[in-house]
Amino acid sequence: MTKYPQPIILLVDDDEVMCKLLSEELERLKFRTDYALNGKDAIKKVIVFKYNLVIMGINMPGMRGDVALREIKGYHPNLPVIILTSQTDIKIKDRCFKLGAADYITKPFDFEDLFDAVIENINVKI
């Protein structure tokens, strides 16, 4: 039997508590996680490490999530990015999809919906 490495998900949000809660839930489901607290750090990590998926917020200090999304897609066009945000502005949502977001989920969210989006978009066979 061939053993494959666990998929790893990068969580990006300026709310460290949110990152830790998502990390606990995803690790319970056998995913590995890493996190960054802003867009700039997320880009640095994506350049250095190989992730199977990114889950990212929009409203972060220093660099907004949609700007980080554009940068991430520049380095890794096939890396799926799910936007998880309280931002409900349709223009921002459309911009994220134009920049290559795989999904856009608004807070408050149902974890089952997020998990379904993860399974649908993660860049590995599970």
C-alpha positions as CSV (number, residue, x, y, z in Angstrom):
1,M,0.0,0.0,0.0
2,T,1.4,3.4,-1.0
3,K,1.2,6.0,1.7
4,Y,0.6,9.6,0.4
5,P,1.5,12.6,2.5
6,Q,-1.4,14.5,4.2
7,P,-2.6,17.5,2.2
8,I,-1.5,20.8,3.7
9,I,-3.7,23.9,3.8
10,L,-2.4,27.4,4.4
11,L,-4.8,29.5,6.5
12,V,-4.5,33.3,6.1
13,D,-6.4,35.6,8.4
14,D,-5.4,38.5,10.7
15,D,-7.5,36.8,13.4
16,E,-5.2,34.3,15.0
17,V,-8.0,32.7,17.0
18,M,-9.9,32.0,13.7
19,C,-6.7,30.4,12.2
20,K,-6.3,28.2,15.2
21,L,-10.0,27.1,15.2
22,L,-9.9,26.3,11.5
23,S,-6.6,24.5,12.0
24,E,-8.1,22.3,14.8
25,E,-11.1,21.4,12.7
26,L,-9.1,20.6,9.6
27,E,-6.5,18.6,11.5
28,R,-9.2,16.6,13.1
29,L,-10.2,15.7,9.5
30,K,-6.6,14.6,8.8
31,F,-5.4,17.7,7.0
32,R,-2.1,19.4,8.0
33,T,-2.3,23.2,8.3
34,D,-0.1,26.2,8.5
35,Y,-1.1,29.8,8.9
36,A,-0.1,33.3,8.2
37,L,-1.6,36.4,9.8
38,N,-1.4,38.7,6.7
39,G,-1.2,38.6,2.9
40,K,2.6,39.4,2.8
41,D,3.5,36.5,5.0
42,A,1.2,34.2,3.0
43,I,3.0,35.1,-0.2
44,K,6.4,34.5,1.4
45,K,5.2,31.0,2.6
46,V,3.6,30.1,-0.8
47,I,6.9,30.9,-2.5
48,V,8.9,28.6,-0.1
49,F,6.5,25.8,0.7
50,K,4.2,23.6,-1.3
51,Y,0.5,23.8,-0.2
52,N,-2.4,22.0,-1.6
53,L,-4.9,24.7,-0.8
54,V,-5.1,28.2,0.7
55,I,-8.1,29.6,2.7
56,M,-7.8,33.3,3.0
57,G,-9.7,36.3,4.4
58,I,-10.0,39.7,2.6
59,N,-9.8,42.4,5.2
60,M,-6.3,42.2,6.6
61,P,-3.9,45.0,7.5
62,G,-0.9,45.6,5.2
63,M,-2.2,43.7,2.2
64,R,-5.8,42.9,1.4
65,G,-6.7,39.3,0.6
66,D,-7.7,40.0,-2.9
67,V,-4.3,41.6,-3.6
68,A,-2.5,38.6,-2.0
69,L,-4.7,36.3,-4.1
70,R,-3.4,38.0,-7.3
71,E,0.2,37.6,-6.1
72,I,-0.3,34.0,-5.1
73,K,-1.9,33.1,-8.4
74,G,1.1,34.8,-10.1
75,Y,3.4,32.3,-8.4
76,H,1.1,29.3,-8.5
77,P,-1.7,29.6,-11.0
78,N,-3.1,26.1,-10.2
79,L,-3.1,26.5,-6.4
80,P,-6.7,26.7,-5.3
81,V,-7.6,29.6,-3.0
82,I,-10.9,29.7,-1.1
83,I,-11.9,33.2,0.2
84,L,-13.4,33.0,3.7
85,T,-14.6,36.5,4.7
86,S,-17.3,38.6,6.2
87,Q,-17.1,40.8,3.1
88,T,-20.4,40.6,1.2
89,D,-19.8,43.2,-1.4
90,I,-20.6,41.6,-4.8
91,K,-17.9,43.7,-6.5
92,I,-15.2,42.3,-4.2
93,K,-16.6,38.8,-4.7
94,D,-16.6,39.2,-8.5
95,R,-13.0,40.6,-8.3
96,C,-11.9,37.5,-6.4
97,F,-13.3,35.1,-8.9
98,K,-11.8,37.1,-11.8
99,L,-8.4,36.8,-10.0
100,G,-8.8,33.1,-9.7
101,A,-10.5,32.3,-6.4
102,A,-11.8,28.7,-6.3
103,D,-14.7,29.6,-4.0
104,Y,-16.0,32.5,-1.9
105,I,-17.6,31.7,1.5
106,T,-19.0,34.4,3.7
107,K,-19.0,34.5,7.5
108,P,-20.7,33.4,9.6
109,F,-20.3,30.1,7.8
110,D,-21.2,26.5,8.3
111,F,-18.1,24.3,8.7
112,E,-19.7,21.6,6.6
113,D,-19.9,24.1,3.7
114,L,-16.3,25.0,4.1
115,F,-15.3,21.3,4.3
116,D,-17.2,20.6,1.1
117,A,-15.4,23.4,-0.6
118,V,-12.0,22.1,0.7
119,I,-12.8,18.6,-0.6
120,E,-14.0,19.9,-4.0
121,N,-11.0,22.2,-4.5
122,I,-8.0,20.6,-2.8
123,N,-5.1,19.9,-5.2
124,V,-4.7,16.2,-4.3
125,K,-6.7,13.0,-4.5
126,I,-8.2,12.1,-1.1
